[in-house]
Amino acid sequence: MTFKLIKKRIIASLTILATLITWISCAPVVSAASTNTDDMRGIWLSFNDYAKLGMSDVDEVTYIENVDAFLDTASSYNFNTVFLHVRSHDDAIWKSETFPASAYLTKDASRDVSAADTYDYDPLELFIQEAANYDIEVHAWLNPYRISLTEYLDPGKAANQKRVKKAVKELAKYDIAGIHFDDYFYHSQGGYVKNYKSKKVYEKNITPEKKRANVNKLVSSVYALCQKKDLVFGISPQGNYDNDMNSGADVLTWLTQEGYIDYLAPQIYWTNDYGPEGGTAMYTERLAQFESMHTNEAKMYTGLALYRCGVDFTYDHGWIKSNKNMKKQISEAKKAGWNGYIMFSAAYLYNKETAKERANLIK
């Protein structure tokens, strides 16, 4: 290429650049508030959703295709975050050397074999890679203590807290945006075990205050760990304040003191037509209740019951009477100054009962 030709192309490039700068400077300014770029628009992808989304017991190519199909659907509804259930029963959907594979993801799972030795590919890594193609963030969702419905790790044992933090440390090596706990703390329907190897289950009759103290030890230490790893940490407790405080979920402390969470996402799974006769504004009341406690810098996301849309729930007929519950609830939370929402759960993006509600979300 001659010097004359090079000079000609440089001049042309500079002309294009100058035109582009002029166009940008004259373009209308769109505020961040109007684009909602900072709002959380999340969806929980539960262990119960794996099979429904075609993620269970499939080869790597099929797994990628099905994950991609889900993410394409999620993106079409403007979700920007997936809360992926990575540890639902003291297991792992990543190639962990410590924890077993998820029995909900592969039939080859065994409590005696590590996930690293079970999976042919890394389900978490592939999910993260596909999500990046849609500019969707992935938060790793963990049940800290649950092994099964009848067995939970004892939250008061230091070894069990260490085990949960081990999972968080392993997950921090992945390109995730955050760590997420849900509301399962002292919720065993059977009993508790002293450690994951123990076969002896025992009752855990302690005061609510002691439960909260035990849980807060883990919560504060995971928060500190996430701070070091530049990860966001948050919890989605029940929408029932009394149940939370009785089962170890110390929402009052988390919303008034620093050093515990970056956000709270209470599961406010009711409509404003609640009750046997209807008419009780349960969603509004619970939203206000959590907001009244909120005095620290934690962000607030409302947990929404997508799975209830289009279904006639006992004592909450609002789900069948209206197909705009989600849209109204999102709007109400935004007016209250909340920072976004998370819906439960991923499989219900394909459910026929939720179709009208979903259509209204993007109108």
HELIX and SHEET records of a PDB file:
HELIX    1   1 PHE A    3  CYS A   26  1                                  24    
HELIX    2   2 ALA A   32  THR A   35  1                                   4    
HELIX    3   3 PHE A   47  ASP A   49  5                                   3    
HELIX    4   4 GLU A   60  SER A   76  1                                  17    
HELIX    5   5 PRO A  123  ALA A  132  1                                  10    
HELIX    6   6 ALA A  158  LEU A  171  1                                  14    
HELIX    7   7 PRO A  208  LYS A  228  1                                  21    
HELIX    8   8 TYR A  241  ASN A  246  1                                   6    
HELIX    9   9 VAL A  251  THR A  256  1                                   6    
HELIX   10  10 MET A  282  MET A  293  1                                  12    
HELIX   11  11 LEU A  306  ARG A  308  5                                   3    
HELIX   12  12 GLY A  318  LYS A  321  1                                   4    
HELIX   13  13 ASN A  325  LYS A  335  1                                  11    
HELIX   14  14 ALA A  346  LEU A  349  5                                   4    
HELIX   15  15 LYS A  352  THR A  354  5                                   3    
HELIX   16  16 ALA A  355  LEU A  361  1                                   7    
SHEET    1   A 9 MET A  40  LEU A  45  0                                        
SHEET    2   A 9 THR A  81  ARG A  87  1                                        
SHEET    3   A 9 GLU A 137  LEU A 142  1                                        
SHEET    4   A 9 GLY A 178  PHE A 181  1                                        
SHEET    5   A 9 VAL A 232  ILE A 235  1                                        
SHEET    6   A 9 TYR A 263  LEU A 264  1                                        
SHEET    7   A 9 LYS A 299  LEU A 304  1                                        
SHEET    8   A 9 GLY A 340  PHE A 344  1                                        
SHEET    9   A 9 MET A  40  LEU A  45  1                                        
SHEET    1   B 3 ARG A 146  SER A 148  0                                        
SHEET    2   B 3 GLU A 151  LEU A 153 -1                                        
SHEET    3   B 3 GLY A 191  VAL A 193  1                                        
END                                                                             
